[in-house]
C-alpha cells in the first residue's frame, strides 16, 4: 500500500487507506456540490435499535467532518442485519439508495486469493510452486512462488504506486483501457526489489500475474472462475466484471474527484471537481476481476471471506494468519516497502488490522471497506463518495470509509476496537 494515506497524482490506487497506517514507517455537469448532510431516499425513518441509531450517528458525523457526498453502509452480526442505509446524494438532486452499484476494487483481491487457495485445497497447486511452471515467459518467474505473489513478498515492483510514468499516462486520460501486457511493461519485471520472500511491498503487479497463472492452471478465464467458484456459491447476484469495460449496472452511485488537478496543471486556487464514475478501472487488478458490486454483496463477502466459507479450515487459517506481522523493511526507492504492524498486516489477499479482517479500496473519487471481526461475527460494509471539500489543494483525499468502519467497529466491539492511526501518522 502507499506511503501516504492520501490519494494524489502519484499515489493513486484502489486500496490506499489501509497502508495509510504505514505512513509513519514509510516515509463537469455537476450542478454544484451536493451538501454533505443531504438525506438519502432510504434515510429518515426511526432507527430500529440503539445499535443502528449509533451507527447512523457515526455516519452523519463523518459525512460532515470529511465532506462526503454519499455514504452507503450495511452492518450485520452473525448474519442478522443491524442496519442498512444510504445517505446523501449520488448526483445533485438524486438521492443515494441502498441498491446502488459501485466499484469494489481491492475486495476482488480476496476473491482471487480464495481461488488460489481453493486450488491448493484441491491439490491442484502448492503455494510453493514456482510461477515459471505456468508462466515461464515472465522474467524472474523461476525465483517467485505463487504464495509469494499472493502475500506480496515476491519482490516485483508495482506499476502504479511511485511510478510517475504510469500515473501520468493514466491520469492524463482516465478513460484509457490498459491491457495486461501494458500494465506489466510499466512494472519492469526484470528487476526485483529484493530476493523473493525476504521482504514485503504492496504491488498490483502480484495479482495481475496471479490472475494470469490461475487462468493457465485451470484452463478457464477469470470471469468464469469468479462466477463458478465465488459469485454463485456466495449468491453474489449484483457483483460482476463488465467485460473489460467501465460500465456499471444501474442504479449507479456516481463518483466525483479532484485528483487530476496536478496532472492537468490546474492551480490550487482554481476550483476543479469532475465526474469520475466511468473512468476506466482496467489498471486496478487482474483482468476478469475488475468489478462493481452493492453494499449487500460487499457485506456478504466480508462475512464469507472472514469465516472461510469457501475454503478448508486449514487454508482459511493460512489466509488470515498474522504471519507477516513485524515482517518487511523500508527500501530506498520503493514507495510501498515497509515493516508490517498491528494497524496493517497482509495475509493472503486480506488485510489484518488488529483482530479485524478487511479490504478498503480507494480510487477514482470513491472509497469503501469490507471488514469482519471473527470473534463477534460482525460484518461491516461501507461505500462513500466525496464532496468537493474532501480534496486538498493538490487533489489528494483520504479513505473516509475506513474511518467510518473503525468508528463503527469501536462502538460495536469496544474491547476489540480496530486500531487507529497515531498522531505521527498524520491526518490519514
N, C-alpha and C positions, 0 to 999 in steps of 0.2 A: 504494500500500500504506500501512498505517497508520503513524503516527509512533512507535509503540512496538512492541516485539517481543512484547508480552504481550496476550493476548486478554482483554478486560474488558467490562464492561457497555456502555461507549460506544465500544468499539474492536473489536467482534466482526465477523469476516469470514472468508472462506474461503481467503484466501491471505496471511495476516497475516505469517508469519515472514519471508518474503522481504524485506519492507520494514523488518524489524527492523534491518537493516543501515543503514537511513537514520535510525535513531533519534537519532544524534548530530547529524544535519543538520536534522531536523525537531524542532522542539522535541519412594429407594424400593424396594423389592423387590430390594435388593442382596444381602442376606445377608452383609454385611460386605465390606470392601475386599479385593480379590484381592492376594496377595503379588506384588510386582514381579518376583520371580525365578521365579515358577511356570513349570514347563516345559510347553510346548505338546505336543500329541499327536504332532507330527512331529519333535520335537527329542529328542536323547538318543543318537542313533546317532553313530558316529565320523564326523568331518568327512572329506570325500573328498579334500581338498587343503589345503596350507598357506594358500592364499588364503581358502578357505572357513572354515577354522578361525579365521583372523584376523578375518574379518568377524563371525563369531558371537561372538568375544570382545568386539568393539566393541559389539555389540547388548546383550550381557549387562551390560556396564559401564554403558551408558546407561540401561538399564532400572532399575538400582539407583539411579543418581545422580538421574535425572529422575522417579522414581516412576511408571513406566509399567506399565499393566495388561497390555498385549499389544503385540507387535511382529510384523509380517509383513514379510519382506524377500526381494527377489529381485535378483540381480546376474548380468549376462551380459557377455561380452566377445566382440565380433564375432558375436553371436547365439548363442554357446555358453554354457550355464549354468555359472556358478561356484558359486552356492548359491541355494537357495530354501528358506526356513524360516519357521516360526511358533513363537513363544514366548509364554508367559503364558496368561492366561485371557480368553475372551470374556465370560463371566459366571462367577460364583463356581461352581467345580466343573465348568465347561465349558471345556476347553482350546481355545485359538485354533488354527485349522488353515489350511493354505496355500490352500484353495479358498474361504475365506470372502469374502463381498461387503462392500464399504464404499463410502461416497460419495467421488467423485473431485473434486468442487469445481472449482477453477481449472484442473485438467487439461483440462476441456472448453473453456476459452478457446482453447487451442491448436487444438482441432478447429474451432471457429468461425472462427478466423483462417485456418486452412487452407482452409475452404470459400470464404472471400472470395478468397484467392489463386488457388484453382482457377478461379474465375470470371474473374479477371484473365488467367490463362493461356489461357482460352477466349475472350478478347476480348469477354466479356460486359460487363465494367465496367473502370474505371480507379480506382486509389486516389485520384486527384484528382477523381473525380466528387463533386458535392455531394450531401449526404444529401437535400436537397429534391427531387431528381429522383424519389425513390421515397416519401419521407415528408414531403410539403410541409406537413402539418399540425403537424409538430413545431417548436416555437419555435427560432429560430436555425439551422434546417436549411439555409438558404441560405448560411450562413457556414462550415459544417463539412463536411469531406470524409470519405469512407469510410476513407481512410488515417489521418486524424486520430483517428477513433473507434478504429481497430484499434491505434494506437500510444499511446493515452491522452493525446493532445495537443489534444483538442477544446475544452477549457475548461469542459465541462459539470461540474456539481457531482455529487458522489457522494450517493446516497440512503442509504448505510449509515454510512460512517466519519465520525465527528464530527457525526452527525445525531441529536441527542438524542430528537427526536420519533419517528423510526423505531425506534431501539433500544429505547425504552420500549414501543412498540407490539409489536415482535417478541418481546422477552424476557418481557413480561407474559403473552403467550400464544404459546409457541413452536410450538404445533400449528396456528397460524393460516396458511391459504394466502393468498398475495398474488398479485393479478393484475398483469400488466404495467402496466396503467393506474394501479394503486395505487402501484406502485414509482416510476413516473415522476413521479407527483404529489409524492412526497417529495423529488424531485431539484431542483425549481424550475428548470425548463429555460429559463425566460425570462431568467435572469441568468447570464452566463458569468463564470468566474473570471478569464479573460484572453482576449486575442484568439487565436482558434484557430491552433494551430501555433507559438505563441511560447513556450510553457512546457509542463510536464508535471504531471499529477496522476492518481493511481490513482482510477478511478471505475467501479463496477459499471455505472453508467448507460450508459457507452460500449458495452458488449457487449450490453446489453438492446436498445439502439437498433440495433446492428449486426445482431442476430438478426432483428429486425422487417424491416430493409432486405433481408436475404437472402431472406426469405420473399416480399417484394414483387418482388424482382428475378427470382426463379426460378419463382414461382407454386406453390411446394411448401412444405410445412411443415418446420420444423426437424427433427422426428423422421425424416421421410422423407429429407431431405438427409443427416442423420447416418448413417442406415442404408446408403444407396446410395453415398455418397461417402467415408465414413470407416470404419464398422464392417465392412462386407462386404469391401472391398479389403484391410483390415488383418487380417481374420479375428479381430476382437474379438468373440468369442462370448458374453462374460459382461459386457459393458458396455451398459447400457440406460438410457433415460429411462422411469420407471414411470408415464407418462401423467399427469403433474402431481400425483401422489400421493407421500406419503413412504415408500411401500413399498420394500423391498429384498428381492431374491430370496434364499432360503436356500441354503446356510448363511450366517448373518449375523454379522459382527464387531460386537458390541454396544459402545456408547459410553456414557460417564458424565461428568457435568460438575458444576462448582460455579459456573459463570459467571453464574447468575441471582441470586446472593447479594444484590448491592446493589439490583437491581430489586425484589426481594421484601422488602427491608429486614431481612434476617437478620443479626444482629450477628456480628462477626468471631469471637467466642469460641464461637459455636454451630455444631456440626457440620452441614454441608449438602452433600449429594452425591446427585445424582439421575440416573436413566437418561435419556439424550438421543438414543438411537438413532433414534427415529421423530419427532423434531422435524421440522416441515415445512421443507424446504430451498428452497421456491419463490422466496425472496428472493435467492438466491445468484448467479443468472446468467439469461440469456435463456430464455424458455420453450422446451421441447424439448431443452434441453441440461443439465438438472438430472439427473445420472446417478449410478448406482452401478457398481462395477467389481470386478475382482480383481487380485491382485498380478501375475499373468501378463500380463493385458491392459495394466496400467499400465507394465510393463517394455517390452512390445511398442510401446506408444505413445511411450515415451521414445526408443527407437531409431528409430521411424518419423518422428517429428517432427524428431529430431536429424539425420537423414540426408536429409530432404526427400523421402521415398519417394513421396508423393502429389503432388509439385509439380515444375514445371520447375526446372532448375538456377538460372535467373535469379530466380524467385520464392523459392526456398529461400534463396539468398544474401541476398535482401532481408529475409526473415523473421528471420534470425539476425544481421544486420549490427549492429554496435555503434554505429549512427548517433547514438543519443541519449546515449551516454556523455559526461558533462560538461554535459548539457543540462538545462534546467529551473531553477527557483528557488523558494525558500520564499515563500509569500504569506500575509499575515496573514488569519486566519480560514479557512484551507484546511489541514485536517489531513494531507493527503497530497501537498501540493505540495513538491517538493524538487529538488535537483540530483542527477542520477543519476551513480553512480560504479562502480568496479570490482566492489564487492560486489553491487550490484543495478543493472542497466540493463534497460530494457524494449525488446524487439524488436517483433515483430508477433505478439501472443498467446503469446510465450515470454519467459522471463526469462534474461538473460545474467549469470552470476556468474563473473567471471574467464573461463576458457575453457569453462566448463560451460554447458549449456542446461537449463533446468528450469522446473517449476511446483511450488509447495509449499502446498497448501491447509491451512487450519486453521479449523475451526468446529465448534460443537455437540459439543465433547468428543472430537474426533478430529482427526488430522493426517496428512499424507502428503507424499511427494516423488516426482516422477519426474525423473530427471536423466540427461544424456547428455554424454559427452566425445568429440567427433568425432575427435580425433587418435588416440585409443586404442580407439575403438569400444566404450566402456564404458557400459552402461546400468544404472542403479540405481533401484529402486523400493522405497519404504518406506511402510508404514501403521502408525500407532500409536494406541492409546487410553491413557487416563490413570487412574492410581490417585488416591485422594483427596488424597494428599500432594503431588501436582503443582500444586495450586491454592493461591494465596496467600490472605491474609486478605480480599482483595477479590473473590476468584473468578477472578483473572487467571491465565494459564498460557502456556507457550511451546511453539513447534513443535519438539518433540524429534525428529521425523522429519528435520527439516532438519539438526539436529546430527549425527544418525546418518549421513546422506548425506555430510556434509562430512568426517567421520572416515573413512568407507569410501573416499571419493574420495582422501583424502590417503594412505591406505595403498596403494591400487592404482596411483596416478599421482602419486607424491611431487613430481615435477618440474612437475606441473600441478595442484597441490592446489587445491581450491575455496577462495576467500577466506574468512577467518574474521573475526568481529567483533573490533574493537579494544576495549581496556578502556573507552574513552569511551562505547561503545555499550551498556554495561551487561550485565546478565545475559543478555538475549536481545533 
